Amino acid sequence: GPQLTCSRSRPTAMPSSLLAVPILTAHGGCTNEAVTDLYKALLRDEQPLFTRTLSEPASGSAEDSGIKQLKQPGGFRRSHLHQQADQQGIPDAERPAEWSVPLVNLVRPRWKVLLYESALGIRLSEDGEALPPVAGECGVPQTVLAIWKGFVGSGITFLPGAFLQGGWLFSSVVLVVIAACNIVCIWLLLDCSARTGLTGFGEIAERAVGNVGKQAVHVSLVFSQFATNVAYMIFISQMAQSLGSSALLTSAQVIILVVVVLIPLCWVRSIHRLEFAILGADVLIVFGLGAAMWYACQDLFTRGPDPELMAFKPGTCGLFMGTAIFTFEGLPYILPIKSCMRQPELFWPLFLKNFVGIVAVFLIFGSVGYANYGPGVHAVVLLNLPSQDPIATAVRAAYMFALLLSSPFVFLSAARITELWVFGIVKPKGTKKWPKNAFRAAELFLFGAIAIFGGQYFEKFLAFTGAVCCAPIAFIYPALFHLLLCAESLGAKALDIFFVVLGVAAMVFVLWEVA
């Protein structure tokens, strides 16, 4: 019969990109872990050095799998740790999970934890179909990052200006009170989730009130996300004006330009394609907040507090309340963050510790900014940075760029819900791609129009958003759902009713002062 012959094929040429990288020393050791990782990354992208023959191991063999593990960034380090553990007799189950995955995979789940897709109460595919919840895969470090990312956003830059509206004493006390109310209402929402076994805000609303409650939650969350997009547009316009764009463009023209740039970014079909863009935006935001605090503290230690500070301003204190409620924007992310933990029972004590730190950062940032700039503080405190300082100019430009990168991430999850309202579940899949793109573009142009005409009332816009969109999410809905689903004792019912009334009263008071 026919016989199979096996001959080693001629090796292909070494890729030039690999020849340029000094990988090994004369003694056979790595010169640098980063250089080795670069070599392995290039090795993945280039053609194989030798073509495979029948005498070589199959792609699914254990040997091939081990080689793939070594080619991952940090693979040699992890292999060395496992070899040491084998020598010491440490079983696999007792070894840290971080030994088995690349470092980049430990950072990436942070975006899955944030779950902008499911923060609005439902995870939707691009065609409007509901997706199952993400299984728990994140440890304590990723959860801590998610909690801070969920609550500390650009809203913190509005706090010094909000302190101006309320006065330093009133604002400090009310900020702590609002934070305490947030803690209680978050506990109420988590109790609803534990009692019902549901992990979505919208699912809990549907169980408590029916489809009307679910739609009410979705409307509030969608409007909150879209209002954040409008605030970002106004923010970017003001930052551009401070950088000298007024010599070439008006504020309205800057906003139109922002809309034009955002439209193709918001046509992205998968949120996770924006992971690294948002990672860069987060780095820029942290840099901007740190620089703003540095300049404020430096001036405060040099000159002392502004002499015109006021402890209480009754005429505009409602604006502070609305802005403060808007600043605590992380409640929709609580349930997704907990459901993504490998050990969800650790969430509550971990959340409490980190939330106290978040409130402290808010309090320090707002009070220091107001104490330093006094009545001259802007609605966005970054506008108070020295105009002629090159570092301050770089901070404003970086922050503006960060908000531009963050806008699609905020927009996409809410846009999918509005598309579900308009187009329903699309079948066959992908047939409504361009109508959806046109709809997204129309939404962004609408946001731009609101930003153009509402930019001069930025403080009132923030307070209005906090009252109408964020107060129901933060106070009314969790307490109402807990009252209908979980409260059994008279004290529990009284607590739930108190927070429902408190949320309604806050809405009415803020709207009365905004009007």
N, C-alpha and C positions, 0 to 999 in steps of 0.2 A: 504494500500500500504506500501511499504518499508519506514522506517523512518531513517533519518540521525541522527546519534549520534555524539556528539562532546565532546571529553574529552581532557583535558590539558595533553600534554605529559610530561614525566619526564625531568627535566632540565639536560642538559649535564654537564659534569665536566668543571669547569672553567679552561681555558688554563693556563698552568704554566707561560707563558710569560706575561700574564696580572696580575697574582698574584704578580709578582715581582715588579710591578710598583706602587708606592704610588701615587694615583690619587687625592683623596679628603682629605681635612683637617677635623678635628672633627666638624667644623662649616659648612661643606658642600661646602666650596669654593675651587677653584683650587689652588694648591700649586704653580704651575708654568705653564705658557701658553705652553712652550715647552714640559713639561711632559704630559700635556693634549693632545697635538697634537700627541705625541708618542703613547699614549693610543689609540687614534682614528685610527692611522695608523695600530696598531696591531689589533684593532677590525675589520678592513676591511679584514685583511689577515687570521684571525682565523675563525673557525666555529662559527655559532651563538650560543649564550648562551642558547637559548630556541628554540626548533623547532616550526615552525609556525602552528597554528591551524585555524579552520574556524572562531573562534571568534576574531582573530587578524586582523588588517587592511591589506588590499591588498597592494601589492608592489607598485602599481601605485597611491595610495591615497595621499592626501595632507599631511596627518600626516607622512606617510613614506618618502615623499619628504623632509619634514622639518627635519626629523631625519637625512637623508643623508646629508643635508646642514650642520647640526651641527657637523657631524662626519668629515667633511672636515677640514684640518688644518686652525686654526684661525676662525672656525665656530662660537664659542661662542662670540668672540669679534665682529664679523660682525652682529650677531643676536642682541647683546646689542646696537650697533649703530643704527640699524633699529628700535628697540623698542623706543629709545630716539627720533628718528625722527618722529615716529608715535605719540608720546606724544606731540611733538611740532607742529604737523600738516604739516610736510614737505612732499610734494608728492613724489612718487617714481621717477618721471622724473627729479626732481631737486637734487637727491642724487648722490654722486660720484659713478661712475661705479666700483671703487675699492672695494666698500662695498659688492658687489655681487659675487665676485670671489676670490678664494684663492690667496695668494701672489705668489705662484709658477706659477700660470697661467698668472700673470702679467709679469713675467720674461721670460717665455717660448715663447710668441709671438715675442720676440726679434729675435729668430732664424727664425721664419716665415717671419719677416720683411727683414732679410738679403737675404732670397730667393736665395740661391746659385743655386737652381734648375732653377729659371727664370732669373737670372742675365745674362745668356748667350743668352738672347733673346727669349727663348722658355722653357716652362715647359714640361718635358717628364716623362711619367710613366716608370716603369722598362721594359715594353715591347715596348717602343718607341712611344706610343700614346701621342698626345698633350693634356695637361691638362688645364682646365680653370684657369684664374688668381685668386689669393687669394683675397677674399673680404676684405675691409678695416675694421680692428679691433683693431688697435694700436693707443695709445694716444701719447702725447708729450714725456714722459720719454722713452718709447720703441723706438721711432723714433730717439731721440738723441743718445741712445746707438747704434742703427743701423748705424747711420752716422759715429760715431767714429770708430765702428768696421770695417765698410767698407773701411775707408781710412787709419786708423792707424794699420798697420800690421808689419810684420817682416822687411819690407823695410826700416823702420825708423832706424834700426840698421846699415844700409849700408851708412847712410848720412855722419857721420864723415869721413869715408874713401873716400866718394865722394868729400867732401870739400877739402881733400888733393889733388885730381886730378884737381880741378878748382881754388883753392885759396879762402881764406876766403871772400874777398870782392866780387869777381865775383860770387861765389857760393851763397852768401846771396842775391845779387840782382837778379840773374837768378832764384833762387828758388821762390822768390816773383812774378816774371814775369810769370813763369810757372803756379803758383797758380792762378794768375789773368786770364790767358788764360783758365785755367780749369773752372773757374767760368763762363766766357762768353760762352764757349762751352756747359757747362751743361745747361745754360739758353736756348741756341739754341735747344738742344735736348728736353727740357721740352716744348718749344714752338711748336716743331714738334708734340709732344704727344698731346698737348692741341688742336692744329688745326685739327689733324686727328682723335682724339679719340682713338688712339692706345696706349697701355701701354708696348709694348715689343720693344726692340732695333731691333730685327730681323724683326718684323712686319713693323716698320717705314722704315727700309732699303728696304724691299720688295715693299712698296708703292712708294718709291722714285725712285728706280733704277730697280726694278724687282727682280726675283729670284737670279740673279747674285749678287746683292747688299746684299741680305739676306745671301747667302752663304759666301760672303767675310767677313761680320760681324761675322758669326759663326766661320770661320777659324781663324780670328784674336783673338777672345775671347778664343777659345779652346787652341790655341798656347800659349796665355798669361797665362792661368791657368796651362797648362802643364809645361811651363817654370818656373813657381813658384814652382811646385813640384821638378823640377831639382835643383833649387836654395836651397830649403829646404834640399835636400839630401847632397849637398855640404856643406851647413851650419852645418848640424848635424855631418858630417864627421870631419870638422875642430874643432867643439866643443869637439868631442870625443878625437881627437888628443891632444887638450889642457888639457884634463883630464887624460892623461897618457895612452890612449889606444894603442899608438904606440909601447909600450913595448910588446904587444901581437898581434896586428893586424895592417896591413897597411891601408892606407886611402881607397884603393880600396876594401879591405875586409870589412871595416866598411860599405861602401856604399852597398855592396852586402848583408850584414846582415840587413841593413835598408830595402832593397827591400823585403827580405824574410819576415820581420815582417809586412810590409805594405800590402803584397798580401792578406792575410786573412781579414785584416781590410777593404780593398777596395772591397771585395766581399759582403759587407753589401748591402742589397737591398734597404734600405730606409735611406735617409740622416738623418731623424729626430731621428733615433736610436742613433745617435752620439751626440745628444744635450748636454748631461751632460759631455761627454768626452771633447767636445769643450769648454764648460763652464769652466771646470778645466784648459784647455789649456790657455784660456784667462786670468784666474787669474794668472797663472804662467808667462805669457808674460808681464802682467802689473807689476808683482813683479820684473821680470828681467830688464825691462826698468827703473823702479824706482831705482833699485840698481845701474845700470850702471850710471845713472845721479848723484846719490849720491856720488859715488866714484870719478867721474870726477869733480864735483863741490868742493868736499873736497880737492882734489889735487890742483885744480886751485886756491882756496883761500889760500892754504898753500905756493905754489911755484910760483904762477903767470903763465901767458901764456908762452908757449914754445917760445924760442927766434928765432927759425928758421921758423916761420910762413911766408907764402907767400900770397900776396893779389891776384895774378893772375898767372896762369900757362897756357899759350897758347898752349903748346904742348899736354896737356891731358884734356883740359877743356870740350871737347866733351864727355869724359867718364862721367863727372859730369852730363851733360845734359841728357844723356841716363838714368843714374841711378835715377835722379830726376823725370823724366817722369815715370819711372817704379814705383817709390814710391807712386805717386798719382794714386793708383790702384782702386779707388772706383767708378769711373763713371758708370760702368755697373750696379751698385746697386741702382742708383738714381731712375730710373723709378719704380722698384719693391718696394722700400721704400715708395715712394709717394703713390703708388696705395694701399698700406696696411694701410694708415692712415685713421682714422675715419673722419678727417677734412683735406683733402688734400690741401685745400686752405691755410693752415698755413705752408705748407712745405717750400716755398721759403725763407721767412724771418728767419725761424728756421734754415734752411740749411746755410744761409749766416753767421749767428752769430757763429754757430759751426765750419764752415769751416775756419773762421778767427782764431779761437782758435786752430784748427788742424795745420794750417800753422805756427802759433807762436810756437807750440810744435816742429814741424819739424825744424824750424830755430834755436831754442834754443838748441835742441839736437845735431844737426849737428855742429853748431859753437862751442859749449862748448866742445864737444868731440875732435874736431880738435885743438882747442886752448890749450887743456890740453896735448894731446899726440903728437901733431905736426907731423913731418914726420914719426914717429913710429906708427901712428895709423893703425890698421888693417882694411881690407875690412869689417869685422864684428867687431864692436867695443867691443863686449863682450870678445873678445880674449885679450883685453888690461887690463882686470881686474887682480888684483894681483893673481899670480899663487899659492901662499902659504896661502892665506887667505881662511879659511873654508867657510865663508859666500859667497865669490866670487865663490868658487868652487861649492857651492850649487846653486848659481844663474845660472851658466853655465849648470849644470846638469838639473835643472828645465826647462831652456829654450829649451834645446835639447829635453827633453821629451815633452814639449808643441808643438814643431814643428812636432814631430812624431805623436801626436794626431791630429794636424790640417791638416796634409797631406791628409787623406782620404776625408775630407770635401771639400778641394780644388779640389781634383781629380774627385769625383763622378759626379758632374754636367757636366763637360766636357766629361767624359767617356761616358755618356749616348748619347751625340751628336755623338761621333765617332762610337758608336754602331749602332745608327740610320743610319749613312752612310754605314756601313758594312752589317748589318743584316736587315735593314728596320724595319717596324712594324711587330712584331712577333705575329702570330696567328697559332694555339691556344696559349693562354698566358702561359708563363713559359717554353715553349719547347726548348728555346735556352739558358737556364740558364748556363750550363757548357761550351758551346762554348763562351759565353760572359765572363765567369770567366777566361777562357784561354786567351781570347783577352786582358782582363784587366791585367793579369799577364805579357803578352808579352809587353804591353805598359810600365809597371813599370820596366821591365828589360831593355827596351830601354832607359828610363829615367836614370836608373843606369849607363848604358854605357856612356851616354852623360855626366853625373856627374863625372865619373871616368876620362874621357879624357879632360873634360873642366874645372875641378876644379882648375887647375893651372892658368887658365885665368878667374878667377871668376869676377873681375871687368869688363873685356871686355864682359863677358857673360851677366852681368846685363845691361850694356849699350846697347848691341845688342838687348836684349829682349825689352828694353824700346823703341828703335828706330823702330824695325820691327813690334812688336805686340801692344805696348801701344800708340805710337804716332798716328797711324790711329784711334784707339778707342777714344783717348782723343781729338784730334783736327780735323782730316780729315773727318771722317764719320759724326759727328754732323753738321759741317759747310756745307758739301756737301748736306746732306739731307735737311737742312734748306733752302739752295739755291734753291733746286728743288721743295720743297713743300710749303714754306712759304714766301720767300723773294719777296716783291713786289716793294718797292722803290729802287732807285739807291743806296742809302746809305746802305740799308740792304744787297743788293747783293754784294756791295763792301766789306762789313765786312765779309760775308761768304767766298768770294774768297780769302780775306787776310788770313783767318785761314786755308783754304785748302793749300795755298802756304806755309804758315808758317809750317804746319805739314810736308809737303814734304821736305822743306828745312832742318828741324830738323832731319828728317830721313837720308837724304843724308850726312849732316855734321857729325852726330854721326857715321854712318857707315864708312865714310872716315877716321875718327880717330881710329876706332876699327880695321880696316884692317891693 
